[in-house]
Amino acid sequence: MNVRDIIDAARAATGLSDPGDPTALEGLEVLVRASDAEASLSTAGAQRWEANIVNILSNRLRIVDYLKKHPELLERPVERPMFVFGLPRTGTTLTINLLSADPMRRCLLRWEALNPVPPAAAGELHSDPRRMAEQERLAMAVKYASQIAAAHYEDADSRPSANSRWRCLSARRSSIPVSTSRAMDIGSCTRRATCLPSDFTSSCCNCCKRRTRGAGP
């Protein structure tokens, strides 16, 4: 992989050029170098990973551009945000599900984390075209890789788990989480998980089911 090629691809995909804080590109160079030297990726794996990095950088370009057009968002306070962190299988998913069940709490949705700007129009949080596209993509993934969904089901409105790979990817997509939260007008935010306790089905996370029954991990 080549850092310049990745940057050029992201700029071509978005029509934008400014990545914001230049130190972000230093991190990109480290990531690409480590991916080439340490990851031992197959040819197909390397192609998918490079495409993913291009998407992440494209998202960053869009966020930086959106904040340039709406600088007042950087002055808007984010009151009492909440974040849940923990090691795998320590109950973070269940904790987020319980918190997000509170109707007074506004949680970031999966599709928003992957494509946060511009924010969804009022009343269109669950009908935004980006949400529908992500749901279609996930449905295709379930069709051809059902074993993944059986272990950890997610849909477009899921709340990314604090220890899931999507949390890591989503965080890298902006590297300016406070600004992203402001841009999305989130007053109280938690990182998301997979399913509400009242919605457990055979495809939901078995770890969560056992914990709700008090059986432990």
TORLO-133170 format. One record per residue (C-alpha): residue in three letters; x, y, z; residue number from 1. Coordinates in Angstrom, 2 decimals. Layout:
<nodes>
<node><res>ALA</res><X>X</X><Y>Y</Y><Z>Z</Z><n>NUM</n></node>
...
</nodes>
This chain:
<nodes>
<node><res>MET</res><X>0.00</X><Y>0.00</Y><Z>0.00</Z><n>1</n></node>
<node><res>ASN</res><X>1.07</X><Y>3.53</Y><Z>-0.71</Z><n>2</n></node>
<node><res>VAL</res><X>0.03</X><Y>6.47</Y><Z>1.44</Z><n>3</n></node>
<node><res>ARG</res><X>-0.05</X><Y>8.89</Y><Z>-1.48</Z><n>4</n></node>
<node><res>ASP</res><X>-2.29</X><Y>6.57</Y><Z>-3.49</Z><n>5</n></node>
<node><res>ILE</res><X>-4.68</X><Y>6.27</Y><Z>-0.53</Z><n>6</n></node>
<node><res>ILE</res><X>-4.85</X><Y>10.04</Y><Z>-0.07</Z><n>7</n></node>
<node><res>ASP</res><X>-5.39</X><Y>10.60</Y><Z>-3.79</Z><n>8</n></node>
<node><res>ALA</res><X>-8.17</X><Y>7.98</Y><Z>-3.86</Z><n>9</n></node>
<node><res>ALA</res><X>-9.96</X><Y>9.60</Y><Z>-0.91</Z><n>10</n></node>
<node><res>ARG</res><X>-9.70</X><Y>13.03</Y><Z>-2.48</Z><n>11</n></node>
<node><res>ALA</res><X>-10.99</X><Y>11.71</Y><Z>-5.80</Z><n>12</n></node>
<node><res>ALA</res><X>-13.92</X><Y>9.99</Y><Z>-4.07</Z><n>13</n></node>
<node><res>THR</res><X>-15.01</X><Y>13.11</Y><Z>-2.19</Z><n>14</n></node>
<node><res>GLY</res><X>-13.80</X><Y>16.03</Y><Z>-4.28</Z><n>15</n></node>
<node><res>LEU</res><X>-12.23</X><Y>17.35</Y><Z>-1.07</Z><n>16</n></node>
<node><res>SER</res><X>-8.59</X><Y>17.85</Y><Z>-0.18</Z><n>17</n></node>
<node><res>ASP</res><X>-8.18</X><Y>19.09</Y><Z>3.40</Z><n>18</n></node>
<node><res>PRO</res><X>-7.67</X><Y>16.35</Y><Z>6.04</Z><n>19</n></node>
<node><res>GLY</res><X>-7.57</X><Y>18.86</Y><Z>8.88</Z><n>20</n></node>
<node><res>ASP</res><X>-4.95</X><Y>18.29</Y><Z>11.54</Z><n>21</n></node>
<node><res>PRO</res><X>-1.79</X><Y>17.28</Y><Z>9.61</Z><n>22</n></node>
<node><res>THR</res><X>-0.74</X><Y>14.92</Y><Z>12.38</Z><n>23</n></node>
<node><res>ALA</res><X>-3.56</X><Y>12.62</Y><Z>11.23</Z><n>24</n></node>
<node><res>LEU</res><X>-1.54</X><Y>11.88</Y><Z>8.11</Z><n>25</n></node>
<node><res>GLU</res><X>1.43</X><Y>10.94</Y><Z>10.28</Z><n>26</n></node>
<node><res>GLY</res><X>-0.77</X><Y>8.32</Y><Z>11.90</Z><n>27</n></node>
<node><res>LEU</res><X>-1.89</X><Y>7.15</Y><Z>8.48</Z><n>28</n></node>
<node><res>GLU</res><X>1.72</X><Y>6.61</Y><Z>7.46</Z><n>29</n></node>
<node><res>VAL</res><X>2.35</X><Y>4.54</Y><Z>10.59</Z><n>30</n></node>
<node><res>LEU</res><X>-0.78</X><Y>2.46</Y><Z>9.96</Z><n>31</n></node>
<node><res>VAL</res><X>0.09</X><Y>1.76</Y><Z>6.33</Z><n>32</n></node>
<node><res>ARG</res><X>3.68</X><Y>0.92</Y><Z>7.15</Z><n>33</n></node>
<node><res>ALA</res><X>2.62</X><Y>-1.46</Y><Z>9.93</Z><n>34</n></node>
<node><res>SER</res><X>-0.01</X><Y>-3.05</Y><Z>7.72</Z><n>35</n></node>
<node><res>ASP</res><X>2.58</X><Y>-3.80</Y><Z>5.06</Z><n>36</n></node>
<node><res>ALA</res><X>5.29</X><Y>-4.98</Y><Z>7.43</Z><n>37</n></node>
<node><res>GLU</res><X>3.40</X><Y>-6.76</Y><Z>10.19</Z><n>38</n></node>
<node><res>ALA</res><X>-0.10</X><Y>-7.80</Y><Z>9.16</Z><n>39</n></node>
<node><res>SER</res><X>0.83</X><Y>-10.60</Y><Z>6.73</Z><n>40</n></node>
<node><res>LEU</res><X>-2.26</X><Y>-9.85</Y><Z>4.64</Z><n>41</n></node>
<node><res>SER</res><X>-3.20</X><Y>-11.92</Y><Z>1.63</Z><n>42</n></node>
<node><res>THR</res><X>-3.55</X><Y>-10.11</Y><Z>-1.69</Z><n>43</n></node>
<node><res>ALA</res><X>-7.33</X><Y>-9.98</Y><Z>-1.33</Z><n>44</n></node>
<node><res>GLY</res><X>-7.05</X><Y>-8.98</Y><Z>2.32</Z><n>45</n></node>
<node><res>ALA</res><X>-4.67</X><Y>-6.15</Y><Z>1.49</Z><n>46</n></node>
<node><res>GLN</res><X>-7.03</X><Y>-4.86</Y><Z>-1.20</Z><n>47</n></node>
<node><res>ARG</res><X>-9.99</X><Y>-4.86</Y><Z>1.19</Z><n>48</n></node>
<node><res>TRP</res><X>-7.97</X><Y>-3.23</Y><Z>3.95</Z><n>49</n></node>
<node><res>GLU</res><X>-6.71</X><Y>-0.50</Y><Z>1.62</Z><n>50</n></node>
<node><res>ALA</res><X>-10.28</X><Y>0.17</Y><Z>0.44</Z><n>51</n></node>
<node><res>ASN</res><X>-11.34</X><Y>0.42</Y><Z>4.05</Z><n>52</n></node>
<node><res>ILE</res><X>-8.61</X><Y>2.94</Y><Z>4.83</Z><n>53</n></node>
<node><res>VAL</res><X>-9.66</X><Y>4.99</Y><Z>1.80</Z><n>54</n></node>
<node><res>ASN</res><X>-13.23</X><Y>5.03</Y><Z>3.13</Z><n>55</n></node>
<node><res>ILE</res><X>-12.03</X><Y>6.08</Y><Z>6.58</Z><n>56</n></node>
<node><res>LEU</res><X>-9.96</X><Y>8.93</Y><Z>5.17</Z><n>57</n></node>
<node><res>SER</res><X>-12.83</X><Y>9.97</Y><Z>2.88</Z><n>58</n></node>
<node><res>ASN</res><X>-15.05</X><Y>10.24</Y><Z>5.93</Z><n>59</n></node>
<node><res>ARG</res><X>-12.50</X><Y>12.41</Y><Z>7.65</Z><n>60</n></node>
<node><res>LEU</res><X>-12.36</X><Y>14.76</Y><Z>4.66</Z><n>61</n></node>
<node><res>ARG</res><X>-16.16</X><Y>15.10</Y><Z>4.75</Z><n>62</n></node>
<node><res>ILE</res><X>-16.19</X><Y>15.83</Y><Z>8.49</Z><n>63</n></node>
<node><res>VAL</res><X>-13.47</X><Y>18.48</Y><Z>8.20</Z><n>64</n></node>
<node><res>ASP</res><X>-15.33</X><Y>20.09</Y><Z>5.30</Z><n>65</n></node>
<node><res>TYR</res><X>-18.64</X><Y>20.05</Y><Z>7.18</Z><n>66</n></node>
<node><res>LEU</res><X>-17.11</X><Y>21.73</Y><Z>10.21</Z><n>67</n></node>
<node><res>LYS</res><X>-15.54</X><Y>24.39</Y><Z>8.00</Z><n>68</n></node>
<node><res>LYS</res><X>-19.01</X><Y>25.20</Y><Z>6.70</Z><n>69</n></node>
<node><res>HIS</res><X>-20.53</X><Y>25.11</Y><Z>10.19</Z><n>70</n></node>
<node><res>PRO</res><X>-17.81</X><Y>26.45</Y><Z>12.54</Z><n>71</n></node>
<node><res>GLU</res><X>-20.43</X><Y>27.38</Y><Z>15.13</Z><n>72</n></node>
<node><res>LEU</res><X>-20.76</X><Y>23.68</Y><Z>15.94</Z><n>73</n></node>
<node><res>LEU</res><X>-17.30</X><Y>23.72</Y><Z>17.48</Z><n>74</n></node>
<node><res>GLU</res><X>-18.59</X><Y>26.17</Y><Z>20.07</Z><n>75</n></node>
<node><res>ARG</res><X>-21.68</X><Y>24.15</Y><Z>20.95</Z><n>76</n></node>
<node><res>PRO</res><X>-21.26</X><Y>22.40</Y><Z>24.32</Z><n>77</n></node>
<node><res>VAL</res><X>-21.68</X><Y>18.66</Y><Z>24.62</Z><n>78</n></node>
<node><res>GLU</res><X>-23.24</X><Y>18.24</Y><Z>28.04</Z><n>79</n></node>
<node><res>ARG</res><X>-22.40</X><Y>15.21</Y><Z>30.12</Z><n>80</n></node>
<node><res>PRO</res><X>-21.40</X><Y>12.75</Y><Z>27.38</Z><n>81</n></node>
<node><res>MET</res><X>-21.08</X><Y>9.15</Y><Z>28.52</Z><n>82</n></node>
<node><res>PHE</res><X>-18.65</X><Y>6.53</Y><Z>27.24</Z><n>83</n></node>
<node><res>VAL</res><X>-18.42</X><Y>2.88</Y><Z>28.23</Z><n>84</n></node>
<node><res>PHE</res><X>-15.11</X><Y>1.06</Y><Z>27.94</Z><n>85</n></node>
<node><res>GLY</res><X>-14.08</X><Y>-2.43</Y><Z>28.97</Z><n>86</n></node>
<node><res>LEU</res><X>-12.22</X><Y>-5.56</Y><Z>27.99</Z><n>87</n></node>
<node><res>PRO</res><X>-14.00</X><Y>-8.14</Y><Z>25.80</Z><n>88</n></node>
<node><res>ARG</res><X>-16.70</X><Y>-10.18</Y><Z>27.52</Z><n>89</n></node>
<node><res>THR</res><X>-16.91</X><Y>-7.89</Y><Z>30.57</Z><n>90</n></node>
<node><res>GLY</res><X>-20.47</X><Y>-6.70</Y><Z>29.95</Z><n>91</n></node>
<node><res>THR</res><X>-19.95</X><Y>-3.53</Y><Z>27.90</Z><n>92</n></node>
<node><res>THR</res><X>-22.51</X><Y>-4.59</Y><Z>25.30</Z><n>93</n></node>
<node><res>LEU</res><X>-25.17</X><Y>-5.24</Y><Z>27.91</Z><n>94</n></node>
<node><res>THR</res><X>-24.35</X><Y>-1.98</Y><Z>29.69</Z><n>95</n></node>
<node><res>ILE</res><X>-24.76</X><Y>0.05</Y><Z>26.51</Z><n>96</n></node>
<node><res>ASN</res><X>-27.99</X><Y>-1.73</Y><Z>25.65</Z><n>97</n></node>
<node><res>LEU</res><X>-29.42</X><Y>-0.88</Y><Z>29.06</Z><n>98</n></node>
<node><res>LEU</res><X>-28.32</X><Y>2.74</Y><Z>28.83</Z><n>99</n></node>
<node><res>SER</res><X>-29.68</X><Y>3.15</Y><Z>25.32</Z><n>100</n></node>
<node><res>ALA</res><X>-33.07</X><Y>1.84</Y><Z>26.44</Z><n>101</n></node>
<node><res>ASP</res><X>-33.50</X><Y>5.11</Y><Z>28.34</Z><n>102</n></node>
<node><res>PRO</res><X>-35.71</X><Y>7.33</Y><Z>26.13</Z><n>103</n></node>
<node><res>MET</res><X>-33.96</X><Y>10.40</Y><Z>27.56</Z><n>104</n></node>
<node><res>ARG</res><X>-30.58</X><Y>9.29</Y><Z>26.20</Z><n>105</n></node>
<node><res>ARG</res><X>-29.47</X><Y>9.92</Y><Z>22.61</Z><n>106</n></node>
<node><res>CYS</res><X>-27.06</X><Y>7.25</Y><Z>21.40</Z><n>107</n></node>
<node><res>LEU</res><X>-25.01</X><Y>7.32</Y><Z>18.24</Z><n>108</n></node>
<node><res>LEU</res><X>-26.26</X><Y>4.76</Y><Z>15.73</Z><n>109</n></node>
<node><res>ARG</res><X>-24.00</X><Y>2.46</Y><Z>13.75</Z><n>110</n></node>
<node><res>TRP</res><X>-24.78</X><Y>3.99</Y><Z>10.38</Z><n>111</n></node>
<node><res>GLU</res><X>-24.11</X><Y>7.47</Y><Z>11.78</Z><n>112</n></node>
<node><res>ALA</res><X>-20.72</X><Y>6.38</Y><Z>13.07</Z><n>113</n></node>
<node><res>LEU</res><X>-19.81</X><Y>5.14</Y><Z>9.60</Z><n>114</n></node>
<node><res>ASN</res><X>-21.22</X><Y>8.12</Y><Z>7.68</Z><n>115</n></node>
<node><res>PRO</res><X>-21.86</X><Y>10.97</Y><Z>10.12</Z><n>116</n></node>
<node><res>VAL</res><X>-22.15</X><Y>14.09</Y><Z>7.97</Z><n>117</n></node>
<node><res>PRO</res><X>-24.36</X><Y>15.76</Y><Z>7.19</Z><n>118</n></node>
<node><res>PRO</res><X>-26.59</X><Y>14.83</Y><Z>10.15</Z><n>119</n></node>
<node><res>ALA</res><X>-29.88</X><Y>13.15</Y><Z>9.32</Z><n>120</n></node>
<node><res>ALA</res><X>-32.74</X><Y>15.57</Y><Z>8.75</Z><n>121</n></node>
<node><res>ALA</res><X>-35.33</X><Y>15.91</Y><Z>11.48</Z><n>122</n></node>
<node><res>GLY</res><X>-37.58</X><Y>12.88</Y><Z>11.55</Z><n>123</n></node>
<node><res>GLU</res><X>-35.38</X><Y>10.89</Y><Z>9.16</Z><n>124</n></node>
<node><res>LEU</res><X>-32.98</X><Y>9.18</Y><Z>11.56</Z><n>125</n></node>
<node><res>HIS</res><X>-34.32</X><Y>5.74</Y><Z>10.63</Z><n>126</n></node>
<node><res>SER</res><X>-35.14</X><Y>6.48</Y><Z>6.99</Z><n>127</n></node>
<node><res>ASP</res><X>-32.02</X><Y>8.33</Y><Z>5.86</Z><n>128</n></node>
<node><res>PRO</res><X>-30.65</X><Y>6.83</Y><Z>2.60</Z><n>129</n></node>
<node><res>ARG</res><X>-27.32</X><Y>6.15</Y><Z>4.32</Z><n>130</n></node>
<node><res>ARG</res><X>-29.13</X><Y>4.13</Y><Z>6.98</Z><n>131</n></node>
<node><res>MET</res><X>-30.98</X><Y>2.12</Y><Z>4.35</Z><n>132</n></node>
<node><res>ALA</res><X>-27.78</X><Y>1.45</Y><Z>2.40</Z><n>133</n></node>
<node><res>GLU</res><X>-25.99</X><Y>0.21</Y><Z>5.52</Z><n>134</n></node>
<node><res>GLN</res><X>-28.93</X><Y>-2.05</Y><Z>6.37</Z><n>135</n></node>
<node><res>GLU</res><X>-28.82</X><Y>-3.57</Y><Z>2.89</Z><n>136</n></node>
<node><res>ARG</res><X>-25.08</X><Y>-4.14</Y><Z>3.21</Z><n>137</n></node>
<node><res>LEU</res><X>-25.50</X><Y>-5.86</Y><Z>6.56</Z><n>138</n></node>
<node><res>ALA</res><X>-28.33</X><Y>-8.01</Y><Z>5.23</Z><n>139</n></node>
<node><res>MET</res><X>-26.02</X><Y>-9.20</Y><Z>2.49</Z><n>140</n></node>
<node><res>ALA</res><X>-23.34</X><Y>-9.98</Y><Z>5.06</Z><n>141</n></node>
<node><res>VAL</res><X>-25.83</X><Y>-12.05</Y><Z>7.09</Z><n>142</n></node>
<node><res>LYS</res><X>-26.81</X><Y>-13.93</Y><Z>3.94</Z><n>143</n></node>
<node><res>TYR</res><X>-23.28</X><Y>-14.97</Y><Z>3.07</Z><n>144</n></node>
<node><res>ALA</res><X>-21.64</X><Y>-15.03</Y><Z>6.53</Z><n>145</n></node>
<node><res>SER</res><X>-24.42</X><Y>-15.99</Y><Z>8.91</Z><n>146</n></node>
<node><res>GLN</res><X>-21.97</X><Y>-17.34</Y><Z>11.49</Z><n>147</n></node>
<node><res>ILE</res><X>-20.81</X><Y>-13.79</Y><Z>12.22</Z><n>148</n></node>
<node><res>ALA</res><X>-24.33</X><Y>-12.57</Y><Z>12.84</Z><n>149</n></node>
<node><res>ALA</res><X>-24.99</X><Y>-15.55</Y><Z>15.10</Z><n>150</n></node>
<node><res>ALA</res><X>-22.07</X><Y>-14.53</Y><Z>17.29</Z><n>151</n></node>
<node><res>HIS</res><X>-22.67</X><Y>-10.78</Y><Z>17.30</Z><n>152</n></node>
<node><res>TYR</res><X>-25.70</X><Y>-9.51</Y><Z>15.38</Z><n>153</n></node>
<node><res>GLU</res><X>-25.73</X><Y>-5.91</Y><Z>14.20</Z><n>154</n></node>
<node><res>ASP</res><X>-28.03</X><Y>-3.80</Y><Z>12.08</Z><n>155</n></node>
<node><res>ALA</res><X>-27.86</X><Y>-0.22</Y><Z>10.86</Z><n>156</n></node>
<node><res>ASP</res><X>-29.35</X><Y>1.08</Y><Z>14.10</Z><n>157</n></node>
<node><res>SER</res><X>-27.06</X><Y>-0.95</Y><Z>16.36</Z><n>158</n></node>
<node><res>ARG</res><X>-24.95</X><Y>0.71</Y><Z>18.99</Z><n>159</n></node>
<node><res>PRO</res><X>-21.27</X><Y>-0.19</Y><Z>18.40</Z><n>160</n></node>
<node><res>SER</res><X>-19.74</X><Y>-2.13</Y><Z>21.25</Z><n>161</n></node>
<node><res>ALA</res><X>-16.86</X><Y>-0.48</Y><Z>23.07</Z><n>162</n></node>
<node><res>ASN</res><X>-14.62</X><Y>-3.46</Y><Z>22.36</Z><n>163</n></node>
<node><res>SER</res><X>-15.76</X><Y>-4.28</Y><Z>18.83</Z><n>164</n></node>
<node><res>ARG</res><X>-13.69</X><Y>-3.71</Y><Z>15.73</Z><n>165</n></node>
<node><res>TRP</res><X>-16.35</X><Y>-1.28</Y><Z>14.50</Z><n>166</n></node>
<node><res>ARG</res><X>-15.68</X><Y>0.94</Y><Z>17.48</Z><n>167</n></node>
<node><res>CYS</res><X>-12.04</X><Y>1.10</Y><Z>16.45</Z><n>168</n></node>
<node><res>LEU</res><X>-12.84</X><Y>1.79</Y><Z>12.81</Z><n>169</n></node>
<node><res>SER</res><X>-15.45</X><Y>4.38</Y><Z>13.65</Z><n>170</n></node>
<node><res>ALA</res><X>-13.03</X><Y>6.19</Y><Z>15.94</Z><n>171</n></node>
<node><res>ARG</res><X>-10.40</X><Y>6.28</Y><Z>13.23</Z><n>172</n></node>
<node><res>ARG</res><X>-12.89</X><Y>7.63</Y><Z>10.74</Z><n>173</n></node>
<node><res>SER</res><X>-12.85</X><Y>11.10</Y><Z>12.25</Z><n>174</n></node>
<node><res>SER</res><X>-10.19</X><Y>11.32</Y><Z>14.99</Z><n>175</n></node>
<node><res>ILE</res><X>-12.15</X><Y>14.38</Y><Z>16.13</Z><n>176</n></node>
<node><res>PRO</res><X>-14.89</X><Y>12.72</Y><Z>18.17</Z><n>177</n></node>
<node><res>VAL</res><X>-15.98</X><Y>15.82</Y><Z>20.09</Z><n>178</n></node>
<node><res>SER</res><X>-16.44</X><Y>17.79</Y><Z>16.90</Z><n>179</n></node>
<node><res>THR</res><X>-18.31</X><Y>14.87</Y><Z>15.36</Z><n>180</n></node>
<node><res>SER</res><X>-20.63</X><Y>14.73</Y><Z>18.34</Z><n>181</n></node>
<node><res>ARG</res><X>-21.30</X><Y>18.44</Y><Z>18.07</Z><n>182</n></node>
<node><res>ALA</res><X>-21.87</X><Y>18.22</Y><Z>14.34</Z><n>183</n></node>
<node><res>MET</res><X>-24.43</X><Y>15.48</Y><Z>14.95</Z><n>184</n></node>
<node><res>ASP</res><X>-26.14</X><Y>17.49</Y><Z>17.70</Z><n>185</n></node>
<node><res>ILE</res><X>-25.74</X><Y>14.80</Y><Z>20.36</Z><n>186</n></node>
<node><res>GLY</res><X>-26.33</X><Y>16.07</Y><Z>23.85</Z><n>187</n></node>
<node><res>SER</res><X>-25.82</X><Y>12.81</Y><Z>25.70</Z><n>188</n></node>
<node><res>CYS</res><X>-23.99</X><Y>10.02</Y><Z>23.96</Z><n>189</n></node>
<node><res>THR</res><X>-22.88</X><Y>6.46</Y><Z>24.65</Z><n>190</n></node>
<node><res>ARG</res><X>-21.07</X><Y>4.05</Y><Z>22.42</Z><n>191</n></node>
<node><res>ARG</res><X>-23.44</X><Y>1.50</Y><Z>21.05</Z><n>192</n></node>
<node><res>ALA</res><X>-23.91</X><Y>-2.26</Y><Z>21.10</Z><n>193</n></node>
<node><res>THR</res><X>-26.08</X><Y>-4.74</Y><Z>19.27</Z><n>194</n></node>
<node><res>CYS</res><X>-29.59</X><Y>-5.31</Y><Z>20.61</Z><n>195</n></node>
<node><res>LEU</res><X>-31.89</X><Y>-4.18</Y><Z>23.37</Z><n>196</n></node>
<node><res>PRO</res><X>-32.47</X><Y>-6.70</Y><Z>26.16</Z><n>197</n></node>
<node><res>SER</res><X>-36.14</X><Y>-6.87</Y><Z>25.17</Z><n>198</n></node>
<node><res>ASP</res><X>-35.25</X><Y>-7.79</Y><Z>21.60</Z><n>199</n></node>
<node><res>PHE</res><X>-33.13</X><Y>-10.92</Y><Z>22.07</Z><n>200</n></node>
<node><res>THR</res><X>-33.55</X><Y>-13.45</Y><Z>19.29</Z><n>201</n></node>
<node><res>SER</res><X>-31.66</X><Y>-16.56</Y><Z>18.28</Z><n>202</n></node>
<node><res>SER</res><X>-29.28</X><Y>-14.41</Y><Z>16.25</Z><n>203</n></node>
<node><res>CYS</res><X>-28.41</X><Y>-12.01</Y><Z>19.07</Z><n>204</n></node>
<node><res>CYS</res><X>-25.26</X><Y>-12.16</Y><Z>21.13</Z><n>205</n></node>
<node><res>ASN</res><X>-25.27</X><Y>-15.30</Y><Z>23.29</Z><n>206</n></node>
<node><res>CYS</res><X>-23.02</X><Y>-13.56</Y><Z>25.78</Z><n>207</n></node>
<node><res>CYS</res><X>-25.72</X><Y>-10.93</Y><Z>26.36</Z><n>208</n></node>
<node><res>LYS</res><X>-28.43</X><Y>-13.56</Y><Z>26.76</Z><n>209</n></node>
<node><res>ARG</res><X>-26.50</X><Y>-15.45</Y><Z>29.39</Z><n>210</n></node>
<node><res>ARG</res><X>-25.77</X><Y>-12.30</Y><Z>31.31</Z><n>211</n></node>
<node><res>THR</res><X>-29.44</X><Y>-11.26</Y><Z>31.40</Z><n>212</n></node>
<node><res>ARG</res><X>-30.24</X><Y>-14.66</Y><Z>32.90</Z><n>213</n></node>
<node><res>GLY</res><X>-27.49</X><Y>-14.21</Y><Z>35.48</Z><n>214</n></node>
<node><res>ALA</res><X>-25.51</X><Y>-17.16</Y><Z>34.18</Z><n>215</n></node>
<node><res>GLY</res><X>-22.31</X><Y>-15.19</Y><Z>33.64</Z><n>216</n></node>
<node><res>PRO</res><X>-19.97</X><Y>-15.44</Y><Z>30.66</Z><n>217</n></node>
</nodes>
